[in-house]
Structures are given as C-alpha cells and as structure tokens.
Amino acid sequence: MTAPRQMLTSLLLVEERLLEVDYFVRLMRRQGPGSQFGYCLNAFVSAARSVSFLIQKEMARVPGFDVWWGEQQQVLGSDPAARFFLKMRNFSQKEGRISLVGSCSGRSGKVMRWTYRFAGTSEKVPAQLLKRNVTDCCVEHVGKLARVVLACAERFPYHSCPRRAMTPDEIRALGLKIEELGAELGFRPEWIQTGSDFPLADQLRLLSRNVDGLDFDILTRLSRPPVSSSAAGGFPHDPFGQEWAELLVDQLEQRRKADPLLAACTILQRRYGTGESDSGPSSGGSVQS
C-alpha cells in the first residue's frame, strides 16, 4: 500500500492574519475620544484570536504538529496577559463592550491625544497590563503571536513555507511527484518534463518562482515590539490626567464600579489639601464600560 500523498501546506494565511492584527493596533494609535477606539480593540482581539485557529487549521495534518501545538498551548495558558486577551475576545464577541478608562493627555498639534487602560472588565486585569496603555499591551500581544508563528516555521520549515519545500529531498519526503506539484501550482502536465535531461533541482527552482514564501523580515519585526518611548507606563507626561485615570482604574478594579467625582475630589485633596480648587483640571478621564 502506498503512503498517502501530502500536498503542500503553509502559514501564508496565518502571516496575512497577523498583519491584519498589526493593522488594528496601528489604527488604535490614531484614535481620540469616542467609540472608535473600542471598535478597533474589538477587531484586534477577534483577529488576534483567529491566528491560533488558522495555525491549527493549516497544520492539522502535519506529522508531529499536535504534540508541538499542545506545548505551545501550555506556554500561552501559563501567561496571564495572553489568557486575558483570550477572555476579552470571548467577552466582546458574546457579551458586549470591553471596559476601558480613557484620559486626555494633551495635544499633538491640533489633535487631542487620548490614552486608554483596561479596567472593570469581566476578568481581573493582570498585573502585567494594569494601568498600562492598552495599545502598548496589544503591541506586546502581537509580538507573542509572531513568536509562535516563527517557532512553528522553525519546527516545521518545509510545511510552513512552500518555497522552502522546493527541493528534491523535500518533495520526496512529502510524497509528492513533480507532476503533482506542477498541477497544484496551476501548470499543465505536459509542461513538466520529468523524463527529460532537465535536472529536477532546476525544475523545482523554476517552479519556486511561482510559490509565495513567508516574509520572515516582517515576522521578525512583529516579534520584537519596540519599547514605548513615552512616559512611564506608556503615557505622555501629564501628571493630573494620569493620576485621574489611575484612580478610576483602582475603583473599577477594586470596587467594580467607577465614581469619577470621587476620583476628582481625591486628586484635589492630595494636591491642595481640600476638595476645592480655583483652577480646573488640565485633563479629564472617561469610562467606557
């Protein structure tokens, strides 16, 4: 009995989805007050969750993948931040809006700059993400996903990237004939001259020009998120606005409810020793829950 034939597999769709995830992160950076940031965040957590789904779908029939994937799931499952994003995706898909605290951090030219923090969600915000810029947290999550994709490509190099499989030894290992490979790439059978003096390696080299490969430069870039250049915690320097937002976060996380008036009075008491002030706050906070 002949061994079952294995056609080429790849992580190209996974790479495309990862770029989509990165797109939503960059879109979040451009959002001000209002609901648009939440829309982008919902799209981000949904697309990010589907990265692992696509990996499993594309690699399901690859020998050894199930064991390797089980190890990756254990690593991600032991990461509180990764588990939090998974739960936020489930919540946003089935229950509603992800709860956030936003604050105005000043202007950049004519544009008002806003930053957001997770708070008061259905799950307790893990220490790694608490009081941090949501966008920075998302960038880090993209990095984790990209590292999983790169690890998969390293463990299964010829199944994850079709261009890497275009060698005589690899197509034999995959149980493919050159005619079958050519047909899968859209070439007519008579175009593949297996019986000629044209070496197999040269035929595969020519065929490889019609096969897309993973962009490892992009995957590597995404796997190494830059360190935020803004103030501590990833926010522009605005002590009053940051203090306001952090008090709201504390209230939402500790009491599961927010009282913006109480937060404002607390800040004023800390600064001036009274609940009143002649000058209003330079920045404000808002709650999306």
Disulfide bonds with the S-S distance in Angstrom:
none
